Amino acid sequence: MESESFTPGPGRERALRTALGAYATGVTVVTCGSEEGPLGFTVNSFTSVSLDPPLVLWCPALLSPRHDAFVAARDFSIHVLEAGQLEISQRFADRADDFSGIDWAESEAGVPHLAGCLTRLDCRHFASHGAGDHTIVIGQVERVTHRPGTPLLFALGAYGRLAGTR
């Protein structure tokens, strides 16, 4: 198959999305409390920003009905999903408020903490910046909970895991 070169712009959004999707990412669920109750958001636009201070970022889409609640949240948690947590990823990709059948507990700050994740980063809102059709949300990591395991991955529109893992 030959490579394709193009200039991103109107009419090329799908091609750009496909090209960007070749970069494999881990899968996270960001949670926060809201006036309507606990909310979850499946996110792969997550990255570390700084170790000192400890900062991370993620990027909700402006058109998401969850956008405003998450950008306004003072406290939130980012959960790095384990390979066996595909259902949780799919659940929060579809609905923000459906915690039924999921093992979770509410933190002192009112943030849902999902059980069984590889890593949970409990964050305080540090800054947010508009960036095209998304907002960059930067959180200062206040507490880390981590255990070893195999992460859930996403690339080319599909979920997967590291080769050689079960």
C-alpha positions as CSV (number, residue, x, y, z in Angstrom):
1,M,0.0,0.0,0.0
2,E,1.3,3.4,-0.9
3,S,1.6,6.4,1.4
4,E,-0.7,9.3,1.0
5,S,0.3,12.9,1.6
6,F,-2.3,15.6,2.0
7,T,-2.9,19.0,3.5
8,P,-5.3,18.9,6.5
9,G,-8.4,21.0,6.0
10,P,-12.1,20.9,5.0
11,G,-13.0,17.6,3.6
12,R,-9.9,15.9,4.9
13,E,-11.0,15.4,8.5
14,R,-11.5,11.6,8.2
15,A,-8.1,11.2,6.6
16,L,-6.4,13.2,9.4
17,R,-8.3,11.2,12.0
18,T,-7.1,8.0,10.4
19,A,-3.5,9.1,10.2
20,L,-3.5,10.2,13.9
21,G,-5.2,6.9,14.9
22,A,-2.0,5.1,13.8
23,Y,-0.5,6.3,17.1
24,A,-1.4,3.7,19.7
25,T,-2.5,5.1,23.1
26,G,-3.5,3.8,26.4
27,V,-7.1,4.2,27.4
28,T,-8.2,6.3,30.3
29,V,-11.5,7.2,32.0
30,V,-11.7,10.6,33.6
31,T,-14.2,11.0,36.4
32,C,-15.6,13.9,38.3
33,G,-18.5,14.8,40.5
34,S,-21.2,17.2,39.3
35,E,-24.5,18.6,40.3
36,E,-26.2,15.8,38.4
37,G,-24.0,13.1,40.1
38,P,-20.9,11.2,39.1
39,L,-19.6,11.5,35.6
40,G,-17.2,9.4,33.5
41,F,-15.5,10.2,30.2
42,T,-13.4,7.7,28.1
43,V,-10.3,9.5,26.9
44,N,-7.2,8.6,24.9
45,S,-6.0,12.3,24.5
46,F,-4.0,12.0,27.8
47,T,-0.4,12.7,28.5
48,S,2.1,13.7,31.1
49,V,3.2,17.3,31.0
50,S,5.6,17.9,34.0
51,L,7.1,16.0,36.9
52,D,7.8,19.1,38.9
53,P,5.1,20.2,39.5
54,P,3.3,16.9,38.6
55,L,1.0,17.9,35.7
56,V,-1.0,15.9,33.2
57,L,-3.4,16.9,30.5
58,W,-6.4,15.6,28.6
59,C,-8.6,17.1,25.9
60,P,-12.4,17.0,25.9
61,A,-14.2,18.0,22.6
62,L,-16.1,21.2,22.7
63,L,-19.2,19.5,21.2
64,S,-19.3,16.8,23.9
65,P,-22.3,17.2,26.2
66,R,-19.9,16.4,29.0
67,H,-17.4,19.2,28.1
68,D,-18.6,21.9,30.4
69,A,-18.9,19.8,33.6
70,F,-15.4,18.4,33.2
71,V,-13.7,21.7,32.3
72,A,-15.4,23.3,35.4
73,A,-14.6,20.4,37.8
74,R,-12.2,21.5,40.5
75,D,-11.2,17.9,41.2
76,F,-11.1,14.9,38.9
77,S,-9.4,11.5,38.6
78,I,-7.8,9.9,35.6
79,H,-7.9,6.1,35.5
80,V,-5.5,4.1,33.3
81,L,-7.5,1.1,32.3
82,E,-6.3,-2.5,32.6
83,A,-6.6,-4.8,29.5
84,G,-9.7,-6.5,31.0
85,Q,-11.6,-3.2,31.4
86,L,-12.8,-2.9,27.8
87,E,-16.5,-2.7,29.0
88,I,-15.8,0.2,31.3
89,S,-14.1,2.1,28.4
90,Q,-17.1,1.4,26.1
91,R,-19.6,2.4,28.8
92,F,-18.1,5.8,29.4
93,A,-17.5,6.4,25.7
94,D,-21.3,6.1,25.3
95,R,-22.7,7.6,28.5
96,A,-21.2,9.8,31.2
97,D,-23.6,9.0,34.0
98,D,-24.1,5.2,33.9
99,F,-22.1,3.8,36.8
100,S,-24.5,0.8,37.2
101,G,-22.7,-2.5,37.7
102,I,-19.3,-0.8,38.0
103,D,-17.2,-1.2,41.2
104,W,-16.5,2.4,42.3
105,A,-16.4,4.5,45.4
106,E,-16.7,8.3,46.0
107,S,-13.6,10.1,47.2
108,E,-13.7,12.8,49.9
109,A,-13.7,15.4,47.1
110,G,-16.8,13.8,45.6
111,V,-14.9,12.2,42.6
112,P,-15.7,8.7,41.5
113,H,-12.8,6.2,41.9
114,L,-13.1,3.2,39.6
115,A,-11.8,-0.1,41.0
116,G,-9.3,-2.4,39.2
117,C,-7.5,0.2,37.2
118,L,-3.7,0.1,36.7
119,T,-3.2,3.7,37.8
120,R,-5.4,6.4,39.2
121,L,-4.3,10.0,39.2
122,D,-6.3,12.2,41.6
123,C,-6.0,15.8,40.2
124,R,-6.9,19.3,41.0
125,H,-7.7,21.6,38.1
126,F,-4.5,23.6,37.2
127,A,-5.5,25.3,34.0
128,S,-7.5,25.0,30.8
129,H,-6.9,26.4,27.4
130,G,-9.0,26.5,24.2
131,A,-7.4,24.6,21.3
132,G,-9.4,24.4,18.1
133,D,-12.4,22.1,18.7
134,H,-11.1,20.8,22.1
135,T,-10.1,22.3,25.4
136,I,-6.8,21.3,27.0
137,V,-7.4,20.5,30.6
138,I,-4.3,20.5,32.8
139,G,-4.5,18.8,36.2
140,Q,-2.0,18.9,39.1
141,V,-1.6,15.4,40.4
142,E,-2.3,15.3,44.1
143,R,-2.2,11.6,44.7
144,V,-1.3,8.5,42.7
145,T,-2.5,4.9,43.1
146,H,-0.7,2.3,40.9
147,R,-0.4,-1.4,40.5
148,P,1.4,-3.5,37.9
149,G,-0.6,-5.0,35.0
150,T,-1.3,-4.9,31.3
151,P,-2.8,-1.7,29.9
152,L,-5.8,-1.5,27.5
153,L,-4.6,0.1,24.2
154,F,-6.4,1.8,21.4
155,A,-5.1,2.3,17.8
156,L,-6.6,2.5,14.3
157,G,-10.1,2.5,15.7
158,A,-9.8,-0.7,17.7
159,Y,-8.9,-1.9,21.2
160,G,-5.9,-4.1,21.8
161,R,-3.1,-5.1,24.2
162,L,0.6,-5.4,24.1
163,A,1.9,-8.4,22.1
164,G,2.8,-11.4,24.4
165,T,0.4,-10.4,27.2
166,R,-2.7,-12.1,28.3
